[in-house]
């Protein structure tokens, strides 16, 4: 039998057959693995995410539940809810607002068309035939605009909308604003929801001591806290797992025990507004800065959120720029601007002052290498007066070893 086997393999035809069968077998195996790879990876991802959420639940219970509640719905006058439709931006008025907007846009479109036709009618060279066509169309537009069914539908929707708001009254009493249904929009946060949660965990909210009994501390080891990066990510995944997408109910909203507070807007130590907001016109702001002298000591107080701005707001600059984790490190910032940033061709023609002003007012214009776009808040143009900006710039200038106070 052994001799027969040797003869079988040694014959060239048999060796070709064995090789072909082996090759086909290998290709079938590789194909099977490739076909099932996506499913295998998806299963692995689900299992990994599930384990991360489980670990996050344990970390949340041990470290966060005291203030934010065991169910994540907040504790009244102590800390805001995280298991909340407000954090995840669910709009309870969207179905009414969208239809009302659609109906109003229809009228606006008709009015715009009517105005165009009237302008044409008032011009020269309009033939009699064209004039008749225009007048006929204007009459049709007037009839469509005056359509009682449309107005009746708008009034019906507005009534239903008011009923929905009335049903939310308990949440509104706790600080919920149905016209600003997203916490991220409320803050002017330009990044993702995950990055917002992660940033808060890493750096805390030190200025929140001004409107909560205790501040939101820094939990990450990067900022002196107790938790590793993987543990921070686990908590983020656990909180994100609360998102119900489009399935949030009114009961979910009414179950929230505490909504977030916006300092200076219905909460916190709101002070007196003593100046106009600077806005986003960088060149106009630079011209105004020439008329004021900055105070670096007051700029530091503003930068660290220890003093209110002229618009009665507290800033959180130091929270993100601490140790350069989410924004360029404050230490040595001015020399880096002069010696590094302004060498970038993208900033040709910029002075150091213009760079700082543009970075604060229009943070997405230029993103420093190594950092993500959308991390910096976009609400500072509405929170700063011209003196505030001058003071902060002077404080940043003081990071230069050769700085001389004005």
Buried (B, 14 or more C-beta within 10 A) or exposed (E): EEEEEEEEEEEEEEEEEEEEEEEEEEEEEEEEEEEEEEEEEEEEEEEEEEEBBEBBBEBBEEBBBEBBBEEBBBBEEBBBBBBBBBBBBBBBBEEBBEBBEEBEEBBEEBEEBBEEBEEEEEEEEEEEEEEEEBEEEBEEBEEBBEBEEBEEBBEEBEEBBEEBBEEBEEBBEBBBBBEBBBBBEBBBBBBEBEBBBBBBBBBBBBBBBBBBEEBBBBBBBBBEBEBEEEBBBBBBBBBBBBBEEEEBEEEBBBBBBBBBBBBBBEBBEBBEBEEEBBEBEBEEBBEBBEEBEBBBEBBBBBBBBBBBBBBBBBBBBBBBBBBBBBBBEBEEBBBBBBEEBBEEEEBEEBEBBBBBBBBBBBBEEBBBEEBEEBBBBBBBBEBBBBBBBBBBBBBBBBBBEEEEEE
